[in-house]
Amino acid sequence: MKYRNVKQITKDGNFDSKLERNHWHMLKLREFAGEITNLERQVRLRLGVHYDNGREAVLIVDFAYREKGEQVYEDAKGFETAVSKLKRAILRGRGIEVKLI
């Protein structure tokens, strides 16, 4: 893998790293306990800008859920790239915060 992460295959699906897999299991427990709702994986967030070929740029976040009525987006990153920083900044400018775990 590009950043030395090890793919994880579980009954819940495939994960790009142990960090992502472990955080998913923790979120599943929180959902079961009723602390969060609407838990999703690999959610596409549209950036509102387009590439030269007309395709819209997106950031795919690892997790999305609702907590205390608020929408939460999280991305598991062991190493943040310049592209991911830029995409998160674009979303922040649109009022969408993506937390890194």
Contacts in CASP RR format, 6 or more apart in sequence:
PFRMAT RR
TARGET T0000
AUTHOR 0000-0000-0000
METHOD contacts of the structure
MODEL  1
MKYRNVKQITKDGNFDSKLERNHWHMLKLREFAGEITNLERQVRLRLGVH
YDNGREAVLIVDFAYREKGEQVYEDAKGFETAVSKLKRAILRGRGIEVKL
I
1 7 0 8 1.000
1 16 0 8 1.000
3 78 0 8 1.000
3 79 0 8 1.000
5 16 0 8 1.000
5 17 0 8 1.000
5 18 0 8 1.000
5 19 0 8 1.000
5 78 0 8 1.000
6 17 0 8 1.000
6 18 0 8 1.000
7 14 0 8 1.000
7 15 0 8 1.000
7 16 0 8 1.000
7 17 0 8 1.000
8 14 0 8 1.000
8 15 0 8 1.000
8 16 0 8 1.000
8 17 0 8 1.000
8 18 0 8 1.000
8 20 0 8 1.000
8 21 0 8 1.000
9 15 0 8 1.000
10 21 0 8 1.000
12 24 0 8 1.000
12 25 0 8 1.000
12 28 0 8 1.000
15 21 0 8 1.000
15 24 0 8 1.000
16 76 0 8 1.000
17 76 0 8 1.000
17 78 0 8 1.000
19 76 0 8 1.000
19 78 0 8 1.000
19 101 0 8 1.000
20 62 0 8 1.000
20 76 0 8 1.000
23 62 0 8 1.000
23 63 0 8 1.000
23 74 0 8 1.000
23 76 0 8 1.000
23 101 0 8 1.000
24 41 0 8 1.000
24 62 0 8 1.000
24 63 0 8 1.000
27 36 0 8 1.000
27 39 0 8 1.000
27 63 0 8 1.000
27 65 0 8 1.000
28 39 0 8 1.000
30 36 0 8 1.000
31 37 0 8 1.000
31 39 0 8 1.000
31 65 0 8 1.000
35 67 0 8 1.000
36 65 0 8 1.000
36 66 0 8 1.000
36 67 0 8 1.000
36 72 0 8 1.000
37 65 0 8 1.000
37 66 0 8 1.000
37 67 0 8 1.000
38 64 0 8 1.000
38 65 0 8 1.000
38 66 0 8 1.000
39 63 0 8 1.000
39 64 0 8 1.000
39 65 0 8 1.000
40 63 0 8 1.000
40 64 0 8 1.000
40 65 0 8 1.000
41 62 0 8 1.000
41 63 0 8 1.000
42 60 0 8 1.000
42 61 0 8 1.000
42 62 0 8 1.000
43 60 0 8 1.000
43 61 0 8 1.000
43 63 0 8 1.000
43 64 0 8 1.000
43 73 0 8 1.000
44 58 0 8 1.000
44 59 0 8 1.000
44 60 0 8 1.000
45 58 0 8 1.000
45 59 0 8 1.000
45 60 0 8 1.000
45 61 0 8 1.000
45 73 0 8 1.000
45 91 0 8 1.000
45 96 0 8 1.000
45 98 0 8 1.000
46 56 0 8 1.000
46 57 0 8 1.000
46 58 0 8 1.000
47 56 0 8 1.000
47 57 0 8 1.000
47 58 0 8 1.000
47 59 0 8 1.000
47 87 0 8 1.000
47 90 0 8 1.000
47 91 0 8 1.000
47 94 0 8 1.000
48 56 0 8 1.000
48 57 0 8 1.000
48 90 0 8 1.000
48 94 0 8 1.000
49 56 0 8 1.000
49 57 0 8 1.000
49 90 0 8 1.000
50 56 0 8 1.000
50 57 0 8 1.000
51 57 0 8 1.000
57 87 0 8 1.000
57 90 0 8 1.000
59 75 0 8 1.000
59 84 0 8 1.000
59 87 0 8 1.000
59 88 0 8 1.000
59 91 0 8 1.000
59 98 0 8 1.000
61 73 0 8 1.000
61 74 0 8 1.000
61 75 0 8 1.000
61 98 0 8 1.000
62 74 0 8 1.000
62 75 0 8 1.000
62 76 0 8 1.000
63 72 0 8 1.000
63 73 0 8 1.000
63 74 0 8 1.000
63 75 0 8 1.000
63 76 0 8 1.000
64 71 0 8 1.000
64 72 0 8 1.000
64 73 0 8 1.000
64 74 0 8 1.000
65 71 0 8 1.000
65 72 0 8 1.000
66 72 0 8 1.000
72 99 0 8 1.000
73 96 0 8 1.000
73 97 0 8 1.000
73 98 0 8 1.000
73 99 0 8 1.000
74 98 0 8 1.000
74 99 0 8 1.000
74 100 0 8 1.000
74 101 0 8 1.000
75 84 0 8 1.000
75 88 0 8 1.000
75 98 0 8 1.000
75 99 0 8 1.000
75 100 0 8 1.000
75 101 0 8 1.000
76 100 0 8 1.000
76 101 0 8 1.000
77 84 0 8 1.000
77 100 0 8 1.000
77 101 0 8 1.000
80 100 0 8 1.000
88 98 0 8 1.000
91 97 0 8 1.000
91 98 0 8 1.000
92 98 0 8 1.000
END
